[in-house]
Amino acid sequence: MTSTSSSNGPLSGIKVIDCTTVIAGPLCTQIMADQGAEVIKIEPLAGDLVRHLGPILAPGLSATFLSLARNKKSLALDLSKEESQQLIKRLCRDADVFICNSRPGVMAKHGLDFKSLKRHNPKLVYAAITGFGEQGPMAEQRAYDPIIQALSGMVSLQEPSQLLGQTICDKTTGLTASQAVTAALVQAARTGEGQLVEVSMLEAAIGFLACDAFWPIAAAGRELNYPDFKRVYIPWKTQDGEIVLVILADKEFNGLVEEFDVQELLEDPRFDSMQNRFAHWDELVESLKPIFMNQNSDDILQRLWKADVPAAPINTMEQLPENKQIQACEMIDYAEHRIAGKYTRVAMAANFSRQDTAPYQEAPELGQHSREVLATAGLSSNEIDSLIEQGICR
């Protein structure tokens, strides 16, 4: 990953006013910043909560923040003050996107809702991320990832029911929002008109689950026959650890049988088709288990790959930087933050042939770019000094 302060990425020239906090909204704008957009992060005077979430590498600079705030500028404002609200409107006059993740009604109270900002810039794409949507009995409740995991049904998919140890709903929402905002930008470029884009964590989570987790309710009232992936997708113990493999198709099963010389499984009617293997999966596992438990992971993986059977080791986070495939992807390296010091950095996941180098500016200190951003918006040094002295800006 090459560090650079400029980019010819697909979103170069796009200006984003980012009034989001924690993970869902900041991930959306981080993706846009990586793709070349200028992202001005509006933070409260105390800073984004995520500055203190996860390992703290320096005061106000958590590992989470270093990732989510890269390539962004920090402008610290007290949004409860009329002067700050006017500054946001001023910034939005030449912006392409305004994005927030407040509860319904909060931005309207500050005069920063879609209708208000559209008066200053008809081409503005306004993205509102909420927890539960604008309507419904929970619309005004506070939303965090575990709440959405529970409400969406995601927790019930684990056996026994349990929360996933990551912010999967926040991240799904951020990905959904970044795609939706980019789509709205395409339409704005074609028509000259912006629009309101609404994405809720709940809807993003349910949409994420739809293609497979909804099988139990895919056709209400009908008895359906489908594989239970909680039984099929399992770790396989080896002599020195665990691996994962997939043998859904006949070709994969046949390759495994031939490589490990267990031809008798092909002759067993319980395993002679994908449907029958699913129906007798536990018995198939018991038949294959001794093969894997008597060999080490590396040897088994080499044989599975030779037989064209999809398989992989179960890596810990600590093992990722040493994995040869991940090294080949150039996804992980190390960076030096001028305050936080050395830390592990993850690259952008999408690569563009016309983007020569991925942009990289280290995550900012709180209010690091306040003077720069306000000066660009036309304020004089004296005006900026006055805002800072009044506690409106930092």
N, C-alpha and C positions, 0 to 999 in steps of 0.2 A: 504494500500500500504506500503510495507516494503522497507526501504531505504537500499541499499547495493551497494558496489563498484564493485561487480563481478556478473556474471550471467552465467547460463548454458542454455541460450536461444538458439533458433534454428539458430541464426546467430553468435553465439560465435565463435571466431577465424577468423571472416571476418574483414578485415581492409578496411576502406572507407576514401578516400581523398575527402573532401567535399568543393568544391569551389562555393557554391551556396549562394544566398542572398535573403532577403525578406521572402516569405512564401512557394512558390511551392517546390523549391528544399530543403529548410530546413525541411519541413514537411516530405518529402521522407526520408531524412537521420535521422530524429527524430524517425520515425517508425523503421528503421533499428537499431538504437542505442537502442531503447527499447527492441528489440528482441535479443540484445546481441552483436551486432557488435561494434568494436572500430571505432569511427567516429572522425576524425581529421578535425576540422572546420578551413578552411583557411579564415581569415578575412583581409580586407584592414586595413591599419594602423589606420584609423579613426573608424574602427569597422563596423559591418553589420548595414545597415540602419534600420533593424527591432529592433535594440537595443533602438530605439527612437520612435517606433510605438506602440500606445496604452498607457494605464496608466503607467506612469513612477514611479516605486517603489524605485529606487535609480538611480543616474547618470549612464547612459549606460545600465540599467537593466529594460527594460519594461516588463510588464506582458506577452506580446507576446513572447519576447525573452526568458523569463524564461521557457516557455512551449516548444518552438521550439529547444532550445539549450541544454536541459537537456541531461545528459549522453554523452556529447560531450567534446572534448578537443579543446581549442582555440589556434591557431598559427597565429599570425599577421604578414603578409608579404606584401611588396610592389611588386605586380606582374608585374609592368612595368620594374622592374630591372632584368637584366640578372641573377644575383646571386639568386634571388627568384625563377626564372623559373628553374634554375638548381636544386634548393632544392626540388621543386615539382617533378621533374623527379626522383630525388634520392628517395623520399618518395614512388613513384609509383612502384619502383622496386619490393617491396614485398607486395604491396597493392593488394586487390582483386577488388576494385571499385574506379573509379574516376568519379566524377559527377560535372557538372557545369550548370549554367543557364544564360550564357551570350548570347548576340546577335550573329548571325552567323558571323564567321570570327574573332571574338575577340580572342578566344583561339589559333587559328592558328597563329595569329600575335605574340603571346607570345611563339610560339613553343610548345604549350600544347594541340594540336589537337590529335585526335585518332591515326592517322598514326605515329605521333612523339612519343607518349607515348607507343604505341604498340611495338616499337623497343626495349624498355627497359623491357617490360613485356608482352609476347604474350598472357598470360592468363587474362590480365586485361579487366574487363567489364567497358566500357566507356559510361557514360550516359550524353546526351546533352539535356537539357530542353530549349526550346525556346518559344517565344510568338506565332509565326505564322508558324513555320516550316522553312526549309532551302531555299525554293523557293517561288516565287510569289511577287507581287508588294508591299506587306507590310512586307516582310521577315525581313528587316533591321530596321523596326520601333520599337520604345519602346512599350512594352506591359505591361499593368496593368489589374487587374481583371475587372474593369468596361468596358474597351475596348473590352475584350473577351466576356463579357456578351452581349454587344451590337452586335458584329459581328456574334456570334454564333446563334443569334435569341432568346436567353434566355430572354432578356428584353421584347420582343414582346409577350411573353407568359403571362405576367402580364396584368391585365386590371384595369385601363389604363396602358400603357407601363411605366414600372419603373424599376430602378436598384434594385437588392436585397441588403439588408443592411448587407452583409457579403461577404467575399472573396471566394465565392463558386467555382469559376473557378481555383483559385490558389490551393485550397484544393483538388479539383477533380484531378488536374494535379499531385499534390504530391502523392495522393493515386495510381493513374495510374502508375507513375514512380516507386514507391516502388515495386509494383507487377512485373513490367517489368524487373527491375534490378534483383530482386530475381529469376525470371525465367531464365535470362541470366546467373546467377551464377550457377544454376542447370546444364545448358548446358555446362558451362565452366568446372564444376567438372567432367562431363561425357567425354568431348572431349579434355580437356587441352587447349582449344582455347577460348580467350575472343572475344568480339564483340562490335560494336557500337550500342547503344540503343538510339533512338531519340524519344522524346515525346514533342509535342507542346501543349501549353495551349488551342489553338483553336481546335486541333484534340481531346484532352481529353474532352473538353466541348461538342463538337458535339457527340462524342461517348457516353457521359453520357446522352444526350438527346434522343438518338436513339430509345429506347424501347417504349417510349410513346409520347414524344413531337413531333415526326415526323409523327404522324398519318395524319395530313392534306396533307402530300405529300407522303404517303405510297404507293399509286398506282396512279401515275400521270395520269390525264385524266379521272379517274373513279369517280363517285359520291359515297362517302362512308358514312356509317351510324355508328357513334361512339359517346360515351358519352363525353360531354364537362366537364372535371374535374374542370374547374374554377367555374362551377355552382354546381357540385356535392360535391366537397370537400370544405366545408364552415364551419365557426364557428357557433355554435348554442348558442343563448343567453339563459341564465338561470336567475333565480331570483337574484342570487348574482355573476354572472360572465359569462364565456363562456366555452363550451366544444366542442370536436370534436367527431363525431361518424360516422361509416361506415355501410350502409345497402345496399350493392350491391346484395348479394345472397338472394335467397328466404328464406333460413333458418334464416338469420339475420332479414329480414323484418317480417317474421312470428313471431319470438321471440319478437320483439318490439311490434307488434300489440297485442299479447296475454298479455304481461306484463302490457301494458298501457291501455288495454281494449278498443281498437279502432277497433273492428272487422269489422266495416263498410268499412274500407279501403281495406280489403281483397275482399270484394264484389264489389269494384269499378273497372271496366274494365281498367281504366287508370293506375292502380297500380298492376295488376294481374300477371305481369312478370317483369323481370329485364329490358328488352328492353322498355316496356311500362312505367316503373317508370322513366327511363332515359328521355324518350320523354316528360313526364309530371312532371319533377322534381320540377319546381317552384311551381306547384300546390300541390305537396306532402309536400313540405316545409311549405307552408301556412297552410296545414291541421295539421301538427305536431307542429308547432311553439308554439301555446298556451299551450301545455302540458309541454314543457320545461321551458317556461317563468314563470310558476306558481310554480316551485319547485327549491330548491337550488341544486347546482352542485353535492355535495356529495351524496345526496339522489338519484338523477337521475343516477349517475354513478353506484351506487350499484345495482340499478334495471336493468340497461342495462347489466352489467356484469352477473347478475343472469340469464338474458335472452340470454346470450352468444352473445351479440351484442358488437363488438369492439368499445371501447370508451376510452377517456382520457381527463383529464383537460388540459386547455391551461396554461402551466406554464410560468412565467417570469423567466429570468435568476436568479434572486434573490431567487426564490422559489425552484430551483433545489436541493440544498443541503438538504432541508427539506422533499422532496418527498420520500415516503417510498420505492417505487420501485427502484428509483435511489440509495437510500441508500443500498438496498439489492444488487445492482450491484457493490457496493464499487468503484464507478467511481470518486467520488469527496471527497477530504479531504483537510487538510491544512498542509502546510510545512513552515519551517523556513529557509530562505536563510540568510547566515551569513552577507550579506551586505544589501539586499533588505528587510529583515524582513519577517513577516508572510504574506503568500499569499495563494490563493486557487489553488489546484493542481488537475489535471485531470489524471486519470490512462490510461494505454494503453488499447485499445478496444479489442484486441485479447488476449485470454488466452491459454497457452500451458501447457499440463499436465506434461511435462518433464522440464518445467522451474519453478524451485522451488520458486523463488522470482523474481519479476520484478526489474531490475536494477534501481537505482536512484542515480545519481550524480547531484548536483545542477548546473544550467547554469553557465558557466565560466565567469570570468572577461576577458576583452580583452587581449589576449596574455598570459593568465594565464599559459598555458602549452607549451609556445614556447621553453623554455630551455629543458624541458623534451622530447618533440617530436624530437627536433634537436639532442639532445644527443643520443637518441635511434637510430637515423639515422646515427650515427657515428661521429658527429662533436665534437670537443674538446671544453672545456670551453673557451679557448682563441678565437677559431673561432666564437663561438656564441657571445662572447663579442664584437668582431669586427663587426659582422653583425648588432648588436644593435647600436653600435656607429656610423655606417655609415647610419643609418636610413633605412636599408633594412628590418629589423625585429624589432618587439617590444615585 
